[in-house]
Amino acid sequence: MRVLIVNDTTAGHHFGCTGTSMALKMEIESLGFELSTFAALDCAALDYLPITSVEFFDEDILANFLAHNYKLCALIQANDIVVINGQGSLHEVEREALAFLYIVYVAKTVFCKNVQIINHSVYPHDTSGVEDSDIISLYKKIYAVADFVAIREPLSAAFMRRIGLEVHDSFDCLPLYIKRYYQSNLCNTQNDLIVVAGVAALFNLNISTAGTQAGASVERGLMQMVKVLQLKMMEGYTVRFLYSDGSPTKEEQQMLYFLKSYMGKSFAVIHAQTIDGWLKTIEKADLLISGGFHHCIAAACLGTSFIALNSNIPNMAGLMKALWHPRPLIYSDLHLENKLRKAISKSAICTNSAHMLDKLCTRAQNNFAMLRKLSRF
């Protein structure tokens, strides 16, 4: 049988996404499927997508989509199973989310394929609220036609069940890459290194680039964070920003600009050029401070103490619940400085990271539950 993965993030995203997609592809191939992929960058280039929930079921839009997206439609036709790698992108009615939802609709209703949505969080309103709306109605209709849905964190899964959908609990696939392909360097910890990394999409306010201004509440939080980091540097700690050289996100670039503007010349950057270099930096750190989903997963798997910061959607809170870790600190919190200081003083390296890694890998395998059943036929 043949499987098409839609939204392959091996290239074009930061290294956490790289590891996730690499593991996802390797797991599916290990089940004996013939694999094809449709890259994240190709998803972004799709033409004639509906731009509102009202347009979603318009026959003229469907005809135009089929006529102008030949590469994707040919791949769907040529494969037996279509797997959407949701990768945390299914929220609101942004273009990326609408693209994935529309591909599910087209693959199922036009091409009659087995369609699965895995490895993801989903928040139609960017919150965990379940109030009725056209957006939630659209999500319910599309998810209802999928043959299998695997959600990677418990808050998102609970939300989907509250609106009447059947979903399966799973986890992100990054731990599978770490367990099977990363060579650990446990004796290489640098006890005075604090790494800042993984900025959340909260920064889509277009802050921290030359000539732009942060929102007032976010800027206050960032300045409080700077004060704490400067204090730790005065205490003898080395503070570094972890940057994905291959495909840095816009948010990484914005956050780096902001920190370099206020931290001074002693603040430097670690340029990760490979996924293993990215993981090695997280593993050797004494502490990671991050608003990045995959950065925090890597820290938990590698035994690095970490403090989570909030995202623009509840997925970070869901991840912390999945990891049995304190809730994320909030950038807009007026008392962020004090809370961050307390969190740093209480942080401790996980003493049983191997056990955590095994548990997360077991849950990540739930993404492939239906594929395992289908592979037997």
DAVEN-V275821 format. One record per pair of residues at least 12 apart in sequence whose ideal C-beta (glycine too) atoms are under 7 Angstrom apart, sorted by the first residue. I is the first residue (numbers start at 0). GAP is how many residues later the second one is. If there is no record, write none. Layout:
BEGIN
i=[I	I]
gap=[GAP	GAP]
END
This chain:
BEGIN
i=[0	0	0	0	1	1	1	1	1	1	2	2	2	2	2	2	3	3	3	3	3	3	3	4	4	4	4	4	4	5	5	5	5	5	5	5	6	6	6	6	6	6	7	7	7	7	7	7	8	8	8	8	9	10	11	11	11	11	12	12	13	13	13	13	14	14	14	14	14	15	15	15	15	15	16	16	17	18	18	18	19	19	19	19	19	19	20	21	22	22	22	22	23	23	23	26	26	27	27	30	30	30	30	31	32	35	35	37	37	42	45	45	45	46	46	47	47	47	47	48	48	48	48	48	49	49	51	52	52	52	52	55	55	64	75	75	75	76	79	79	80	80	80	80	81	81	81	82	82	83	83	83	83	83	84	84	85	85	85	85	85	85	86	86	87	87	87	87	89	89	90	90	90	90	90	91	91	91	92	100	103	103	103	103	104	107	108	113	114	114	115	115	115	115	116	116	117	117	117	118	118	118	118	118	119	119	120	120	120	120	120	120	121	121	121	122	122	122	122	123	123	125	125	126	127	127	127	129	129	129	135	139	139	139	142	143	146	147	148	148	149	149	149	149	150	150	150	151	151	151	152	152	152	152	153	153	153	153	154	154	154	154	155	155	156	167	167	168	168	169	169	169	169	170	170	170	170	171	171	172	172	173	173	173	174	174	174	174	174	174	175	175	177	177	177	177	178	178	181	181	183	184	184	184	187	188	188	189	189	189	190	191	191	191	191	192	192	192	192	192	193	193	193	193	193	193	193	194	194	194	194	194	194	195	195	195	195	196	196	196	196	196	196	197	197	197	197	198	198	198	198	198	199	199	199	199	199	199	199	199	200	200	200	201	201	201	201	201	201	202	202	202	203	204	206	206	207	207	207	207	208	208	208	209	216	217	217	220	220	220	220	221	221	223	223	224	224	225	225	225	226	227	227	227	228	229	232	238	239	239	239	240	240	240	241	241	241	242	242	242	242	242	243	243	244	244	244	245	255	278	278	281	281	281	281	281	282	282	284	285	286	286	286	286	287	287	288	288	289	289	289	290	290	290	290	292	292	292	295	295	299	299	299	300	300	300	300	301	302	302	302	303	304	304	304	306	306	306	306	306	307	307	307	308	308	308	309	309	309	309	315	328]
gap=[32	79	80	373	31	32	34	76	77	78	25	30	32	76	78	80	32	34	71	72	75	78	79	19	20	30	32	78	80	32	37	76	77	78	79	97	33	36	77	78	80	93	13	29	30	31	32	77	12	31	76	78	12	28	27	28	29	235	27	234	230	233	234	235	229	231	257	260	263	158	276	278	279	282	70	277	257	155	158	256	67	99	152	153	154	274	64	155	150	151	153	154	61	95	149	149	341	340	343	337	340	341	344	343	342	39	43	34	37	56	23	26	53	21	22	13	16	17	20	16	46	49	50	53	48	52	41	40	81	82	85	46	82	41	31	35	37	34	33	34	32	33	35	293	25	31	33	33	35	16	19	20	32	33	33	34	14	31	32	33	34	36	32	33	32	33	205	227	30	32	31	32	33	35	222	32	33	34	42	41	13	38	41	42	37	37	36	33	31	32	30	31	32	254	29	32	32	52	249	31	33	53	54	248	31	32	30	31	32	35	194	197	29	34	38	33	36	190	191	12	15	186	187	187	27	31	186	29	32	33	27	23	24	25	22	21	223	222	18	19	18	20	216	217	16	18	19	18	19	20	162	165	166	169	15	164	167	168	159	162	163	166	159	162	12	198	201	194	197	193	194	196	197	151	189	192	193	125	192	191	194	120	123	124	122	126	182	185	186	189	185	188	101	120	123	179	178	182	94	97	99	95	98	99	96	95	97	94	95	96	95	44	45	46	94	45	47	91	92	93	38	43	45	91	92	93	95	45	47	86	87	90	93	43	45	63	93	44	45	91	93	95	98	92	93	94	97	52	53	56	92	93	51	91	92	109	110	111	112	116	50	110	111	16	89	108	109	110	129	48	51	52	108	13	47	51	46	47	49	50	44	45	48	47	115	113	114	110	111	112	115	36	109	112	113	111	115	33	36	37	110	109	112	113	34	33	33	28	28	29	30	15	18	28	28	30	39	13	26	27	28	29	28	34	26	27	28	27	13	19	23	13	16	17	20	22	19	21	19	19	18	19	57	60	16	18	18	20	16	18	19	18	19	20	25	22	23	26	12	23	23	50	56	52	55	56	59	51	46	47	50	45	42	43	44	22	33	36	37	40	12	17	20	19	20	22	18	19	20	21	12	14]
END
